[in-house]
C-alpha cells in the first residue's frame, strides 16, 4: 500500500471524529447535501497542499437514496513543481445507515498512479475491489465514508483517555486506525477560534515520521463536528492542516471570538 504524506494526513483527517466504542449513531445526519469544506496543509510557513470535501445527492443504489461524497486533494505552490499530487476519492453512502455501497479513487502522486473501484456488500460481509475479494465482519468503511459516519456518533459518554478503533478498506486490505481522546481545548484556524475536542491518532515512525512524532487533531465541539486543525511532527519540521472555508453546513459554525 503506497501512501504519501498528503494521503496520510487526508486519511487521518477523515478519521478524527471516531467517538464511541459502541458506534451508536444519532437518528439524523449532522450534515446535508451542499456542504463543502476546504483545508490548507502547510509545511512551516509554506503551503504544501490543499484539500476540498463536498457532499452531493447521489443516485439510488439497490433502491436506496445515497449521499455522494467527494474528496479532492492536490499539492500547491513550490511543492506542486517538484512533486505533483492530484487525488480524488469518492464514496456513495446510504442516506439512513451512512454505510458505503461504492467507493472509488483516482490518485496521481508524482509518476505513480493508482485507480480502484470498491463495492461493499454489508449483508454478506464482502468487499469487492480491483485486487480481489475480502471478507469482513461488523461495520467496515472506506476512509471517506468513515469520517462522515463518525460525525454522527453519540459522544455523550466520551472520557479523556478513551481509545477507539475503526476498520477501513484502502488499496489492498482492511486496516484499523487507533485514536486516543485527549480532552477539550479552544483552538484557532483561519475561520476563527473554536471550542474543540482533541484527539491523538497513532502513527508509525518511518521515512516521514520520526520516532516520537505526535499527531494531534481538533474537532469542533458542536453539532457540525468538523476538523478545523491538525499538526504532526516529521523527520524535519512539521505539517499543519487548517480549515480555510466551510459552507452549506447544516448548523451554524460559531467561533467563540465572534
N, C-alpha and C positions, 0 to 999 in steps of 0.2 A: 504494500500500500504506500503510495507516494503522497506525501503531504508537504507543501511549502509552509513557511511561517505564516503567510497570508491565510492559507486554508485552515491552519491550526487555530488562529485567532478567530476566524469566522465561525468555525465549528464550535469553539468554546463559547463564543457569544451566544450561539443558538441554544446552548445547554445551561445558561446561567440561571434559569428560572425553575430548576428542579427542586421542589419544596417539600414533598411529602413522601415518606416511605410507602404509604398505602396507595399513592397515586389516586387519591379521591378528588375527582374534579367537580367543579361547580356546575350548575344546571345550564347556564347561558354563557357563551363565549365572551371574553372581555375585549375581543377585537371584532372588527367588521370589514367587509369588502370596502376598499378605498383607502385603507390605512397604508401609509408609506413612512419608512424610517431610513435615515441616511447617517452614515458614520464616516469618520476620518481616522486613519491609522497613521500615527506619527512616530518616527524614529528620531529621538531627540527633538530638534526644532524643525525637522524636515517631514513633510507629508509624504508617506510612502505608498499609501493605497486608500481607496475609497470603496465603500460597500453600500448597497441600497437594497432594501427589502420592501415588497409590496404585496397586497392581498387583492385578488380579483374574484368575482364569481366564476366558478368553473363549470364545465359541462357535467351532466349527470353520469355517474358510473354505477353500473348494475342497478339503475333506477334510483340512486341516491344523489341528492344535491351535494356539491362539493365546493370548497374554497380552493382556488388555485393560488399558490404562494410562490413568489419568485424572489430569489436572492442573487443579485449581481455583484461581482467584485472585480476590481481592476487596480493595477498599480498606477501611480501618479508621479508627476514631476520627473526628477532625475532618475528615480528608480525605474520608471517606465522605459527609459532609454536603454538601461543595462539589463533589465530582466522583466520583460513584458508579461503581465498576467491578465487574462480575460476569462473569468469563470462565471458560469451561470448554473444555479441549482434550482430545480422546480419540483414542487410536490402538490398532489391533489388529495385533500383530506375530507373526510365525511363531516357534514355540517353539524351533526349531533355528537358523534363519538370523538371527532377530531383525529381518528386513526387514519393513516395514509393508505390509499389504494394504489397510487402510482408515484414514482419518483424518477426524475431523470436529471443528468448533469452533463455539462459540456465544459471541460476545463482545458485551458491552454496556459501553460506556465513555462516561459522560455521556449525551448524547442520541443518540450514534452506536451503531448496531447492525450486526452482521455475523454471518452464518452461512455455513458451507461444508461440503461433503462431498467428500472426495477419495479416489479409488481408485488404487492403484499396480499396474501390470502390468509386473513386472520382467522377465518373459520377452521381452516385445516392446518394452520401454523406453518405456512410455507412461503418462502421468498424466492422469486424467480428473477435472476439477473443475468448480465452478459457472461459471467463466469460460471453459471450453473445455478442449481437449486440449493436452498438452505432451509433447514427445519428450525423452528423456534417454538418456545413456549411463553405464554403470557403476552404482554404488550411489547412490540418492537417497532422502532421508528426509523425513518431516515433522519438526519440531524436537523433538517429544517422543520419537519413536522413535529419533532420532539420539542423544539423551542415553543412553538405555538400551542401545543398540548400543555406543556408545563406552565405556561402563563395562566392556565385555568385551574391549577391545582389548589386545593384548600391549604392555606398556610397558617391557619389559626392556632395550631399547636406546635409550631416550629420553635426549637430551643437552640441556644448557642452551643456549638459543638456537634449538632446533629450531622450525620454523614448520609449521603444519598447516592444511589447508583441508578443509571438509566441506560438500557441497552439500545444501541442504534446500529444500523447497517450502513457500511460505506465501502466501496470498491470491491472487496473480496471476502467479506465476512462480517460477523456480528461482534461489536466491541462494547465496552462499558466505560462510561466516564464516571469518576468518583469525585464528589463535591462535598465540601465541608461548609456549614453555615457559620459565619464569623460573628455577626451581630448587626446592629443598626448604626448608620453613620450618615451625616449630611455631606454631600459631595457636589462639586461644581462641574459643569460641562459647558459647551458652547451655548446652550439654551438657558443656562441659569444654574441655580443651586437647588438640590432636591433632597428630601429625606429618602434614604435608600436602605436596602438590605444588602449586606456584603457577603460574598462567597469566595472560597478558595478551591478551585478545581485542581486536581492532581496533574502534574506534567512530568514527563520523563526526560531526564538530562540526556544530552547528546550533542550533535553538531550545532544546534541552535541554542538550546538552553544549558546554562551552567548548573553545577551540582546542587546549589542551594537556591535556584530560581523559584520565585513565588509568583503565581498568577492570581490577581485579585480582580473581582468583578462587582459592580454595583448596579442594583436593580431598583427602579422606583418603587417605593413603599406606598403604592396607591392601587387603584383598580386597573390601571393600564399594565403595570408590571413589565416595563421595558428596560433593557440595559441602557445605561447612559454613559458608563465609563468602564474601562478595563486597563490593567497595567501588568506587564510581565517583564522580568529581567532576562537579558540574553547573555551570551558569552561576552559580547561587547555592547554596552549600552542597554537600553530598554525600549519597549514599544508601548504606546498608549493608544487606546481606542476611545473616541469621543463622539457622542451623539451630536450631529450638526443640524438635523431637521427632523421634524415629526409632524405629520398632518393626516387628516382623515381618521383621527383617533375616536374611539367610542366614548371616551371620558376625557374631560379637560385635563391638560398637563399643566399643573400649577407649581411653578418654582417657589421656594419658601422666601426668596428675597424679592418677590414681585412688588 
